[in-house]
Amino acid sequence: MKARNPRTGEADFAFAESTRAQIAAEAARLRAVQPAWESLGPEGRAAVMMRLADAVEASAGSIIAALSVDTGRQAIAAIEVQGFIANIRRWAKRGPELFAGFERGPKPSLTPGIELVTNYSAVPLFGAIAPWNFPVVLSHIDAVPALMAGSATLVKPSEVTPRFVEPMRAVLARVPDLPLAYVMGGADVGQALIEEVDYVCFTGSTVTGRKVAEAAARRLIPANLELGGKDPMIVTAGADPVWAARVALRASIVATGQACQSIERIYVARAIAEPFLAALVAGAQGVRLTHPDPASGHLGPFIFPDQADKVQAQIDAAVAEGARVLAGGTVERLEGGAYLRPTVLVDVTPAMAVMREETFGPVLPVTVFDTIDEAIALANDSDYGLSAAVLAGSLEEASAIAPLLDAGAVSLQDGALTSMVGDATNLSRKGSGLGPSRMGDSGLTRFLREQALIRQTGTPLTIDAYAERGNA
């Protein structure tokens, strides 16, 4: 297979697709070593995970270089790798604390003469199917806590952004007791992975997520799905419009808007709509593309070329249906790359595709509202429920609105905080996902199986206790 460079448009990186036999063999190898990995205990596994973090840090330059080519961005690639390292160390610290806090018993049952003990064991083999937008972080965001829980882990990175795997395999060679491996390829490889593992996590579109869930259901294994978003932001009349515009711009366009937690719908109070829009447009027009110099500017190219076409189609359809473009609006093709400057849309309606479908690009559709109840209703009118944001005149005002929003997490006085905060449980709602949160302590505990040990401390019943005794 070949991967495309998003800056040049050239398919300039070749890699071998894993065969079905290779995937089965890798799964069997991981299953064979998993018991020894789990037997290290939380502290032993934490020590190995810290060695992994150190090894990744030592090789960060080569991983960042590969990631930069695949994603067309440099600063964010460096931030992503540093986030990966921090996540390993966080779980290496938190994992033993969690295990130490588990209630194991024995404790008395409500049934006389019985006491209960709880045993915990890890899912033997965990599998992850990762997307292309944050290749390193999202290939390992579930794998790291699974490893800390005691599971062996098999990861399929996106075939769109595979270059980081080669330097990561060199890292893993320096941590040989870590049961983590990669399989490479497209949808067929993902399907084969599901057929081998005991628990699968998928990050990607809702459409593909349903297919993963169906495949997992046929095997009766858990499917943890982190899917699309159409995150709303409410800006109340009490918010400073210039400040709010700056926050909204950043939360919408970082990484060219190619993030599930990006703000994709903005609802602003009529009282401040004019200065808010003026500041938003000015801010959007001040954003620079990272072309021709990849080391300068704010927005890189679309990683996946089809995504640029989808975003342009949403913009064009909105304009044809009456929306107006105040900034941006046209995908630029520059030396093989597809770029879009921040696009501010007004006069949008709830039925437009740009308001209902995930955009995954730097597009900011703005709707003006008259009452907060109207804003809440509009924000909740979506098939998605990943996250949301509220910008208000005070934290107290924002906090009063947040519980009324149908989203798994709400950023208050900021936007898209779920990308920065890993210890807040975030349960996706509606079409945005299924299963336990990958954030918070459930990020690890979901990979543990509880086993009840039901201990008889008295005299077991005999069959005579169930004998028929006529009418007595």
Buried (B, 14 or more C-beta within 10 A) or exposed (E): BEBBBBBBBEEEBEBEBBBEEBBBEBBEBBBEBBEEBBEBEBEBBBEBBBBBBBBBBEBBEBBBBBBBBBBBBBBBBBBBBBBBBEBBBBBBEBBBEBBEEEEEBEEEBEEEEBBBBBEBBBBBBBBBBBBBBBBBBBBBBBBBBBBBBBBBBBBBBBBBBBBBBBBBEEBBEBBEEBBBBBBBBEEEBBBBBBBBBBBBBBBBBBEBBBBBBEBBEEBEBBBBBBBBBBBBBBBBBBBBBBBBBBBBBBBBBBBBBBBBBBBBBBBBBEBBBEBBBBBBBEBBEEBEBBBEEBEEBBBBBBBBBEBBEBBBEBBBBBBEBEBEBBBBBEBBEBEBBBBBBBBBBBBBEEEBBBBBBBBBBBBBBBBBBEEBEBBBBBBBBBEBBBBBBBBBEEEEBBBEBBEBBBBBBBBBBBBBBBBEEBEEBBBBBBBBBBBBBBBBBBBBBBBBEEEEEEEEEEEEEEEEEEEEEEEE
